Amino acid sequence: MLSWNKKIAFWAKLAVLATLLVYITYATTRQPFDLAVIGRAVRQTVNPGRWVLLLVLLTPVNWGFEALKWQVLVGRVERVTFRAAYAGVLAGLALGMAIPTGIGDTVGRVLSLRTRHRADSVGAALVSGGMQFYVALVMGAIAWTAHLTLVPIRNSPAAQTLAVGLWVLTGLGIGLAIARRSLVNWSTKWPFASRFAHYWAVAGQYTGAEMGAAFGAALLRYLTFSGQFLLVLHLYGLSTLPLPDRLAGVGLVFLVKTITPAFNWLSDLGVREAAALWVFAPYSLPAPVLVAATLTLWVVNILAPVLVGLASVWHLRLNGTNGV
């Protein structure tokens, strides 16, 4: 039986790796480009190599903040080193490209742990993802409010209603964080919810200091990849826009990407590109350059870490090794 389990694990991992490689090939070859337009935009930038280097160097910083957040939150289930947390994050990122709707990310992180009680860490993964979602929501609410001021043509009653809705959700997020322990206790009293209560029970165990540290890491990560987006815009000669307009645009692109269901085979690049084209449409920026900018950000910030994360996927254990 052990031999068969090993064979199943081997072929399952091999299938995942093959799926990831096929997706990477598909995603990077389906983008149409006007290379002449893109080349002219890059040549207008002073010292483009310097900006590319800074963009690349910020990638491990970006995912380092995510690893720090994961290390803090999963510490309630299993104490892990920063290196182990980083490996788990990269494994989750790689699996997230093969398994849609965020499930792959959770599976990768959970399987990277050594404890036999991995189900208890699902709640930590949910809190981690929810916290990053909330940061994008808050910053998106600020960005949308600013965008309506900067682009009056879009300041319609429907747009104002959307702004109010975003701020209401922001307030609800604060209330959810405050009442999380009561909500966890409440869920144990309902027959249907109680069956799954142990998955999110850890959410009610965090101290204020732990939640604050995790939120700080989430915010720093958001600021880091926002800075990377601004670097990409500068690299492609799009920094002629006033800074407030660029900041609002970046916040909106990330908001759309965050709230859109992650059916990764089709949406990751498509949503990012479509959002950028719509957000910056009033400024009449060249579409091929915007598409190239979003793809560059994806290659540097997603594709490269995924390739590194493939090694972590291969070393995932289907069974834990230590009880807690």
Secondary structure, DSSP 8 states (H G I E B T S, - for coil): -HHHHHHHHHHHHHHHHHHHHHHHHHHHHS----HHHHHHHHHTSSSHHHHHHHHHHHHHHHHHHHHHHHHHHHTTT----HHHHHHHHHHHHHHHHHSTTTHHHHHHHHHT--BS-GGGGHHHHHHHHHHHHHHHHHHHHHHHHHHHHH-GGG--HHHHHHHHHHHHHHHHHHHHHHTHHHHHHHHTTSHHHHTTHHHHGGGGT--HHHHHHHHHHHHHHHHHHHHHHHHHHHHTT-TTS-HHHHHHHHHHHHHHHHHS---HHHHHHHHHHHHHHHHTGGGT--HHHHHHHHHHHHIIIIIHHHHHHHHHHHT--SS-SB--
